[in-house]
């Protein structure tokens, strides 16, 4: 019974949210490079326009250090200054950087750093379903780290 109720709630909820739809959904496969961490990463983003020109973008990036493991989580808000094939946007958001070091002492093998993202980007639509995205994020709390990212978007609707 619980499964049927859950399926019904999700079905109704998806139709309600579609009826209140202000923009579109995008999924992105992306890469990023942090100048302060000197790490390259790959990950996934999801972008949802809550109102015209304003979107929420959660993302997870798996960074590739020589040893250990690292991830970067972002939740950004983007404001698009224009519409059309070429779009410029500003962004403001939150990030959480986490890295586990190998071969370190017991007390200092985990680095965690929450912080602020401030930046902007450019989105270029190459077809009705795909667009290219480039962005730069400044993270003042991480020794003025600059994160440079590129990706390809799939426009879901």
Backbone as ProteinMPNN parsed JSONL, in Angstrom:
{"seq_chain_A": "XXXXXXXXXXXXXXXXXXXXXXXXXXXXXXXXXXXXXXXXXXXXXXXXXXXXXXXXXXXXXXXXXXXXXXXXXXXXXXXXXXXXXXXXXXXXXXXXXXXXXXXXXXXXXXXXXXXXXXXXXXXXXXXXXXXXXXXXXXXXXXXXXXXXXXXXXXXXX", "coords_chain_A": {"N_chain_A": [[0.812, -1.192, 0.0], [1.977, 1.228, 0.769], [3.811, 1.633, -1.287], [2.168, 2.025, -3.508], [0.853, 4.374, -2.74], [3.067, 6.122, -2.611], [3.894, 6.12, -5.324], [1.6, 7.27, -6.482], [1.623, 9.832, -5.23], [4.059, 10.852, -6.245], [3.427, 10.859, -8.996], [1.225, 12.675, -9.136], [2.489, 14.91, -8.013], [4.481, 15.398, -9.926], [2.953, 16.236, -12.082], [1.737, 18.507, -11.036], [3.967, 20.13, -10.559], [4.778, 20.422, -13.173], [2.701, 21.895, -14.192], [3.183, 24.291, -12.951], [5.414, 25.157, -14.118], [8.158, 27.159, -14.879], [10.419, 27.461, -16.418], [12.904, 25.533, -17.633], [14.37, 22.219, -17.608], [17.729, 21.189, -17.347], [20.399, 18.957, -17.944], [23.78, 18.358, -17.215], [26.978, 17.343, -18.288], [30.096, 17.763, -17.006], [33.354, 19.339, -16.638], [35.938, 20.433, -14.4], [38.479, 22.653, -13.188], [40.514, 23.486, -10.535], [42.378, 26.228, -9.552], [43.625, 26.774, -7.121], [43.653, 24.334, -5.766], [44.784, 22.763, -7.641], [43.589, 20.647, -8.986], [41.887, 18.476, -11.225], [38.598, 17.738, -12.294], [35.568, 15.79, -12.832], [32.053, 15.728, -13.447], [28.495, 15.865, -12.666], [25.742, 17.999, -13.345], [22.637, 19.553, -12.555], [20.134, 21.601, -13.757], [17.574, 23.796, -12.978], [15.073, 26.004, -13.894], [13.627, 28.224, -11.855], [12.163, 30.558, -12.037], [11.659, 32.783, -14.82], [14.779, 33.347, -16.275], [16.186, 32.813, -13.89], [17.883, 30.302, -12.239], [18.416, 27.233, -10.389], [21.229, 25.36, -9.509], [22.371, 22.43, -8.636], [25.308, 20.445, -8.075], [27.711, 17.787, -8.409], [31.085, 17.092, -8.226], [33.663, 14.926, -9.015], [36.852, 14.884, -8.058], [40.22, 14.416, -9.225], [42.781, 13.539, -7.643], [46.337, 12.762, -7.299], [46.835, 10.954, -5.226], [44.617, 9.559, -2.798], [41.201, 10.724, -2.252], [38.778, 12.997, -3.571], [36.113, 15.363, -3.519], [33.791, 17.791, -4.769], [31.102, 19.645, -3.93], [28.483, 21.609, -5.154], [26.022, 24.168, -4.893], [24.423, 26.34, -6.725], [23.023, 29.518, -7.674], [21.904, 30.817, -10.658], [21.727, 33.723, -12.648], [20.439, 34.713, -15.634], [21.4, 37.057, -17.968], [20.538, 37.613, -20.522], [18.494, 36.31, -23.236], [18.268, 33.697, -25.711], [20.391, 32.35, -28.334], [23.053, 32.747, -27.478], [24.008, 33.069, -24.169], [24.66, 34.951, -21.304], [25.574, 34.664, -17.879], [25.4, 35.365, -14.36], [26.602, 34.081, -11.236], [25.959, 32.844, -7.943], [26.687, 31.097, -5.049], [26.982, 28.127, -2.953], [29.621, 26.039, -1.806], [31.129, 22.859, -1.08], [34.01, 21.434, -0.279], [35.816, 18.449, -0.143], [38.415, 16.357, 0.867], [40.214, 13.4, 1.147], [43.225, 12.374, 2.3], [45.845, 10.132, 1.404], [48.364, 8.248, 3.111], [48.766, 10.016, 5.175], [48.969, 11.358, 8.53], [46.959, 10.18, 11.32], [45.41, 12.271, 12.372], [45.258, 14.326, 10.489], [44.183, 13.583, 7.979], [41.923, 14.272, 6.597], [40.452, 16.795, 4.768], [38.205, 19.402, 4.907], [36.148, 21.852, 3.533], [33.855, 24.277, 3.562], [32.217, 26.817, 1.608], [31.901, 29.86, -0.377], [30.671, 30.535, -3.647], [31.305, 32.712, -6.289], [30.717, 34.111, -9.38], [30.598, 33.745, -12.962], [29.3, 32.969, -16.262], [29.016, 31.504, -19.58], [26.7, 30.427, -21.942], [26.155, 28.578, -24.798], [23.959, 27.774, -27.266], [23.912, 24.974, -29.269], [22.22, 23.324, -30.653], [18.731, 22.371, -30.747], [18.497, 20.669, -28.588], [20.978, 20.619, -27.269], [23.62, 22.404, -25.576], [26.62, 24.34, -25.083], [28.66, 25.059, -22.268], [30.494, 27.359, -20.333], [32.265, 28.381, -17.47], [33.375, 30.46, -14.727], [34.341, 30.375, -11.41], [34.856, 32.077, -8.413], [36.372, 31.482, -5.342], [36.634, 32.822, -2.439], [37.223, 31.96, 0.188], [38.895, 29.776, 0.004], [41.767, 30.293, -0.241], [41.607, 32.186, -2.303], [40.807, 30.638, -4.522], [40.318, 29.811, -7.912], [37.93, 28.463, -9.95], [37.6, 26.833, -12.92], [35.374, 25.877, -15.378], [33.955, 23.69, -17.866], [31.364, 22.401, -19.967], [28.769, 20.232, -21.337], [25.409, 20.68, -22.064], [22.273, 19.005, -21.83], [19.134, 19.661, -22.923], [16.306, 19.016, -21.326], [13.561, 19.611, -21.493]], "CA_chain_A": [[0.0, 0.0, 0.0], [2.859, 2.391, 0.828], [4.4, 1.828, -2.616], [1.133, 2.595, -4.374], [0.673, 5.756, -2.302], [4.25, 6.87, -3.032], [3.817, 6.289, -6.781], [0.53, 8.224, -6.745], [2.088, 11.161, -4.823], [5.056, 11.286, -7.223], [2.734, 11.122, -10.255], [0.487, 13.926, -8.978], [3.479, 15.967, -7.799], [5.155, 15.743, -11.178], [2.022, 16.995, -12.911], [1.564, 19.824, -10.433], [5.164, 20.932, -10.815], [4.805, 20.747, -14.59], [1.728, 22.96, -14.402], [3.762, 25.519, -12.425], [6.71, 25.212, -14.791], [8.553, 28.498, -15.277], [11.559, 27.452, -17.321], [13.234, 24.236, -18.2], [15.37, 21.373, -16.943], [18.932, 20.854, -18.105], [21.372, 18.073, -17.299], [25.078, 18.711, -17.78], [28.205, 16.609, -18.027], [31.023, 18.889, -16.912], [34.694, 19.206, -16.074], [36.373, 21.657, -13.731], [39.861, 22.703, -12.726], [40.712, 24.475, -9.478], [43.756, 26.731, -9.561], [44.185, 26.698, -5.776], [43.86, 22.933, -5.408], [45.495, 22.143, -8.762], [42.918, 19.38, -9.245], [40.947, 18.357, -12.333], [37.478, 16.903, -11.903], [34.45, 15.554, -13.738], [30.849, 15.551, -12.668], [27.155, 16.066, -13.203], [24.971, 19.141, -12.869], [21.241, 19.631, -12.931], [19.731, 23.008, -13.702], [16.137, 23.997, -13.058], [14.683, 27.416, -13.883], [12.497, 28.41, -10.944], [11.414, 31.607, -12.728], [12.389, 33.179, -16.019], [16.151, 33.848, -16.125], [16.803, 32.44, -12.616], [17.909, 28.849, -12.087], [19.138, 26.604, -9.293], [22.131, 24.385, -10.128], [23.169, 21.567, -7.769], [26.27, 19.638, -8.83], [28.738, 17.027, -7.714], [32.284, 16.904, -9.039], [34.648, 13.999, -8.478], [38.171, 15.398, -8.413], [41.155, 13.328, -9.478], [44.129, 13.769, -7.114], [47.266, 11.653, -7.513], [46.552, 9.998, -4.156], [43.448, 9.921, -2.014], [39.914, 10.972, -2.901], [38.313, 14.371, -3.387], [34.853, 15.744, -4.149], [33.381, 19.18, -4.633], [29.661, 19.798, -4.09], [28.086, 23.002, -5.371], [24.626, 24.553, -5.119], [24.537, 27.713, -7.21], [21.902, 30.196, -8.324], [22.359, 31.537, -11.853], [20.83, 34.714, -13.232], [20.771, 34.916, -17.045], [21.215, 38.457, -18.341], [19.867, 37.7, -21.82], [17.928, 35.077, -23.761], [18.642, 33.445, -27.089], [21.416, 31.34, -28.585], [24.183, 33.056, -26.592], [23.499, 33.545, -22.89], [25.607, 35.272, -20.237], [24.946, 34.58, -16.568], [26.152, 35.53, -13.126], [26.231, 33.032, -10.293], [26.27, 32.974, -6.53], [26.304, 29.826, -4.464], [27.655, 27.484, -1.838], [30.361, 24.831, -2.171], [31.691, 22.057, -0.004], [35.162, 20.688, -0.79], [36.245, 17.409, 0.788], [39.511, 15.548, 0.342], [40.844, 12.449, 2.056], [44.606, 12.151, 1.887], [46.48, 8.861, 1.732], [49.708, 8.33, 3.691], [48.843, 11.126, 6.133], [48.757, 10.952, 9.91], [45.559, 9.947, 11.671], [44.699, 13.503, 12.713], [45.163, 15.31, 9.407], [43.978, 12.945, 6.689], [40.68, 14.733, 5.997], [40.331, 18.243, 4.589], [36.841, 19.796, 4.58], [36.112, 23.304, 3.418], [32.664, 24.887, 2.976], [32.489, 28.187, 1.198], [31.089, 30.679, -1.259], [30.986, 30.63, -5.073], [30.905, 33.949, -6.957], [31.3, 34.036, -10.715], [29.755, 33.932, -14.126], [29.532, 32.011, -17.324], [28.495, 31.703, -20.924], [26.038, 29.245, -22.464], [25.918, 28.723, -26.238], [23.085, 26.705, -27.751], [24.387, 24.457, -30.556], [21.059, 22.727, -31.304], [17.564, 22.518, -29.891], [18.641, 19.838, -27.397], [22.297, 20.695, -26.639], [24.338, 23.675, -25.501], [27.935, 24.311, -24.449], [28.69, 25.946, -21.119], [31.805, 27.662, -19.742], [32.068, 29.258, -16.32], [34.472, 30.73, -13.802], [33.878, 30.626, -10.045], [35.861, 32.554, -7.469], [36.099, 31.0, -3.993], [37.536, 33.611, -1.598], [37.593, 31.283, 1.422], [39.891, 28.743, -0.304], [42.978, 30.962, -0.735], [41.251, 32.823, -3.578], [40.772, 29.604, -5.549], [39.551, 30.082, -9.117], [37.484, 27.204, -10.535], [37.253, 27.004, -14.328], [34.61, 24.711, -15.787], [33.31, 23.594, -19.173], [30.473, 21.258, -20.008], [27.749, 20.161, -22.376], [24.064, 20.577, -21.497], [21.164, 18.397, -22.548], [17.896, 20.352, -22.555], [15.327, 17.951, -21.146], [12.275, 20.054, -22.044]], "C_chain_A": [[0.862, 1.265, 0.0], [3.467, 2.688, -0.539], [3.397, 2.48, -3.561], [0.907, 4.062, -4.026], [1.844, 6.63, -2.75], [4.228, 7.131, -4.54], [2.749, 7.322, -7.136], [0.969, 9.646, -6.401], [3.115, 11.691, -5.817], [4.408, 11.642, -8.56], [1.995, 12.457, -10.194], [1.453, 15.093, -8.818], [4.176, 16.374, -9.074], [4.234, 16.532, -12.094], [1.766, 18.388, -12.348], [2.771, 20.694, -10.728], [5.277, 21.281, -12.294], [3.832, 21.888, -14.883], [2.263, 24.304, -13.914], [5.114, 25.816, -13.065], [7.028, 26.614, -15.296], [9.66, 28.508, -16.318], [11.768, 26.088, -17.927], [14.215, 23.498, -17.307], [16.534, 21.169, -17.889], [19.77, 19.893, -17.273], [22.704, 18.332, -17.977], [26.149, 17.721, -17.348], [29.313, 17.645, -18.09], [32.392, 18.464, -16.4], [35.02, 20.514, -15.363], [37.83, 21.508, -13.311], [39.977, 23.813, -11.698], [42.153, 24.923, -9.425], [44.404, 26.637, -8.186], [44.489, 25.28, -5.343], [44.696, 22.201, -6.44], [44.922, 20.764, -9.084], [41.937, 19.513, -10.4], [39.824, 17.441, -11.875], [36.425, 16.79, -12.985], [33.197, 15.344, -12.9], [29.579, 15.838, -13.42], [26.5, 17.268, -12.545], [23.531, 18.959, -13.302], [20.839, 21.091, -12.783], [18.229, 23.101, -13.888], [15.83, 25.482, -12.932], [13.448, 27.579, -13.002], [11.592, 29.548, -11.401], [12.23, 31.96, -13.968], [13.722, 33.802, -15.634], [16.849, 33.474, -14.826], [16.719, 30.929, -12.423], [18.688, 28.443, -10.846], [19.936, 25.451, -9.887], [22.888, 23.601, -9.052], [24.129, 20.735, -8.62], [27.184, 18.877, -7.895], [29.886, 16.795, -8.687], [33.204, 15.936, -8.307], [35.999, 14.468, -8.985], [39.166, 14.246, -8.455], [42.557, 13.653, -8.962], [45.026, 12.565, -7.4], [47.076, 10.571, -6.462], [45.342, 10.487, -3.384], [42.208, 10.116, -2.863], [39.504, 12.409, -2.631], [36.997, 14.581, -4.124], [34.59, 17.22, -3.889], [31.883, 19.235, -4.911], [29.347, 21.277, -4.215], [26.561, 23.091, -5.411], [24.676, 26.035, -5.455], [23.192, 28.222, -7.708], [22.494, 30.98, -9.488], [21.288, 32.527, -12.285], [21.307, 34.995, -14.649], [20.424, 36.348, -17.44], [20.482, 38.623, -19.668], [19.336, 36.332, -22.215], [18.396, 34.907, -25.189], [19.706, 32.372, -27.195], [22.621, 31.521, -27.678], [23.659, 33.672, -25.304], [24.65, 33.784, -21.916], [24.882, 35.182, -18.901], [25.943, 34.88, -15.455], [25.722, 34.44, -12.165], [26.696, 33.358, -8.888], [25.832, 31.674, -5.88], [27.193, 29.371, -3.328], [28.429, 26.291, -2.371], [30.873, 24.143, -0.921], [32.761, 21.162, -0.619], [35.592, 19.69, 0.277], [37.332, 16.575, 0.127], [40.076, 14.673, 1.449], [42.22, 12.123, 1.494], [45.051, 10.741, 2.258], [47.858, 9.149, 2.303], [49.855, 9.524, 4.621], [48.648, 10.571, 7.538], [47.279, 10.825, 10.219], [44.777, 11.239, 11.883], [44.502, 14.457, 11.547], [44.981, 14.66, 8.042], [42.695, 13.377, 5.993], [40.664, 16.259, 5.964], [38.893, 18.523, 4.176], [36.771, 21.312, 4.566], [34.803, 23.765, 2.778], [32.973, 26.316, 2.562], [31.508, 28.753, 0.202], [31.589, 30.578, -2.697], [30.468, 31.968, -5.59], [31.52, 33.898, -8.341], [30.304, 34.311, -11.808], [30.093, 32.924, -15.192], [28.84, 32.391, -18.611], [27.918, 30.382, -21.402], [25.718, 29.487, -23.929], [25.131, 27.518, -26.733], [23.537, 26.263, -29.137], [23.295, 23.728, -31.328], [19.872, 22.906, -30.366], [17.722, 21.757, -28.579], [19.949, 20.026, -26.64], [22.847, 22.117, -26.621], [25.674, 23.447, -24.805], [27.961, 25.359, -23.345], [30.124, 26.126, -20.645], [31.572, 28.617, -18.584], [33.338, 29.387, -15.5], [33.849, 31.051, -12.451], [35.067, 31.059, -9.199], [35.446, 32.097, -6.079], [37.049, 31.695, -3.014], [38.002, 32.891, -0.333], [38.687, 30.237, 1.209], [41.128, 29.365, -0.927], [42.766, 31.576, -2.109], [41.31, 31.845, -4.742], [39.875, 30.047, -6.706], [39.216, 28.739, -9.752], [36.989, 27.492, -11.942], [36.551, 25.736, -14.783], [34.065, 24.832, -17.194], [32.427, 22.352, -19.167], [29.534, 21.317, -21.188], [26.412, 19.881, -21.695], [23.152, 19.8, -22.425], [19.893, 19.055, -22.027], [16.774, 19.323, -22.524], [13.958, 18.352, -21.685], [12.38, 21.455, -22.579]], "O_chain_A": [[0.539, 2.247, -0.669], [3.624, 3.85, -0.913], [3.747, 3.381, -4.323], [0.785, 4.901, -4.919], [1.639, 7.75, -3.217], [4.514, 8.244, -4.98], [2.975, 8.164, -8.005], [0.725, 10.571, -7.176], [3.054, 12.86, -6.196], [4.799, 12.625, -9.191], [2.125, 13.279, -11.101], [1.258, 16.148, -9.422], [4.44, 17.556, -9.291], [4.697, 17.416, -12.815], [1.597, 19.343, -13.106], [2.628, 21.858, -11.103], [5.819, 22.332, -12.637], [4.108, 22.745, -15.722], [1.842, 25.35, -14.41], [5.865, 26.657, -12.57], [6.251, 27.192, -16.056], [9.812, 29.496, -17.036], [10.913, 25.563, -18.641], [14.805, 24.065, -16.386], [16.344, 20.997, -19.093], [19.836, 20.008, -16.049], [22.753, 18.508, -19.195], [26.211, 17.318, -16.186], [29.465, 18.332, -19.1], [32.564, 17.393, -15.817], [34.458, 21.563, -15.675], [38.336, 20.405, -13.11], [39.585, 24.951, -11.958], [43.057, 24.102, -9.27], [45.615, 26.44, -8.092], [45.467, 25.039, -4.635], [45.255, 21.142, -6.154], [45.659, 19.834, -9.411], [41.247, 20.523, -10.537], [40.064, 16.476, -11.15], [36.388, 17.581, -13.927], [33.268, 14.844, -11.778], [29.576, 16.029, -14.636], [26.676, 17.521, -11.353], [23.246, 18.292, -14.296], [21.173, 21.736, -11.789], [17.676, 22.552, -14.841], [16.268, 26.139, -11.987], [12.359, 27.13, -13.357], [10.382, 29.505, -11.175], [13.354, 31.488, -14.138], [13.784, 34.679, -14.772], [18.027, 33.795, -14.671], [15.634, 30.348, -12.441], [19.506, 29.201, -10.325], [19.408, 24.659, -10.668], [23.938, 24.051, -8.595], [23.804, 20.364, -9.748], [27.402, 19.267, -6.748], [29.683, 16.359, -9.821], [33.487, 16.109, -7.122], [36.264, 14.454, -10.187], [38.972, 13.223, -7.798], [43.434, 14.006, -9.75], [44.535, 11.479, -7.707], [47.15, 9.385, -6.782], [45.075, 11.687, -3.325], [42.163, 9.73, -4.03], [39.839, 12.974, -1.59], [36.79, 14.047, -5.214], [35.092, 17.809, -2.932], [31.445, 18.905, -6.013], [29.881, 22.1, -3.471], [25.894, 22.184, -5.91], [24.935, 26.876, -4.594], [22.331, 27.44, -8.114], [23.467, 31.715, -9.323], [20.098, 32.213, -12.29], [22.431, 35.454, -14.855], [19.289, 36.792, -17.265], [19.871, 39.664, -19.912], [19.682, 35.32, -21.606], [18.867, 35.858, -25.811], [19.904, 31.583, -26.272], [23.156, 30.54, -27.162], [22.95, 34.678, -25.335], [25.508, 32.92, -21.73], [23.72, 35.573, -18.791], [27.15, 34.677, -15.594], [24.607, 33.928, -12.261], [27.69, 34.054, -8.681], [24.725, 31.197, -6.13], [28.03, 30.115, -2.817], [27.964, 25.602, -3.279], [31.027, 24.751, 0.138], [32.456, 20.247, -1.385], [35.718, 20.038, 1.451], [37.195, 16.143, -1.017], [40.376, 15.146, 2.545], [42.354, 11.658, 0.362], [44.674, 10.221, 3.308], [48.451, 10.186, 2.006], [50.971, 9.999, 4.834], [48.208, 9.433, 7.704], [46.439, 11.31, 9.462], [43.582, 11.282, 11.592], [43.638, 15.331, 11.622], [45.552, 15.122, 7.054], [42.404, 12.896, 4.898], [40.837, 16.922, 6.987], [38.406, 17.948, 3.202], [37.273, 21.976, 5.473], [34.651, 23.655, 1.562], [33.881, 26.948, 3.103], [30.432, 28.201, -0.03], [32.796, 30.54, -2.935], [29.312, 32.317, -5.351], [32.721, 33.666, -8.473], [29.308, 35.008, -11.617], [31.029, 32.135, -15.062], [28.185, 33.426, -18.724], [28.561, 29.339, -21.286], [25.083, 30.484, -24.271], [25.589, 26.38, -26.629], [23.55, 27.062, -30.073], [23.425, 23.531, -32.536], [19.998, 23.525, -29.31], [17.148, 22.15, -27.564], [20.037, 19.634, -25.477], [22.583, 22.92, -27.516], [25.841, 22.495, -24.042], [27.354, 26.421, -23.475], [30.882, 25.16, -20.565], [30.778, 29.552, -18.693], [34.24, 28.552, -15.564], [32.95, 31.886, -12.35], [36.145, 30.469, -9.269], [34.301, 32.297, -5.675], [38.156, 31.208, -2.783], [39.085, 33.19, 0.17], [39.347, 29.852, 2.174], [41.504, 28.996, -2.04], [43.637, 31.497, -2.975], [41.801, 32.18, -5.82], [38.795, 30.596, -6.486], [40.116, 27.958, -10.062], [36.074, 28.293, -12.139], [37.073, 24.636, -14.595], [33.752, 25.926, -17.663], [32.7, 21.382, -18.461], [29.495, 22.294, -21.936], [26.292, 18.978, -20.868], [23.242, 19.916, -23.647], [19.61, 19.01, -20.83], [16.346, 18.822, -23.564], [13.262, 17.525, -22.274], [11.397, 21.998, -23.083]]}, "name": "protein", "num_of_chains": 1, "seq": "XXXXXXXXXXXXXXXXXXXXXXXXXXXXXXXXXXXXXXXXXXXXXXXXXXXXXXXXXXXXXXXXXXXXXXXXXXXXXXXXXXXXXXXXXXXXXXXXXXXXXXXXXXXXXXXXXXXXXXXXXXXXXXXXXXXXXXXXXXXXXXXXXXXXXXXXXXXXX"}
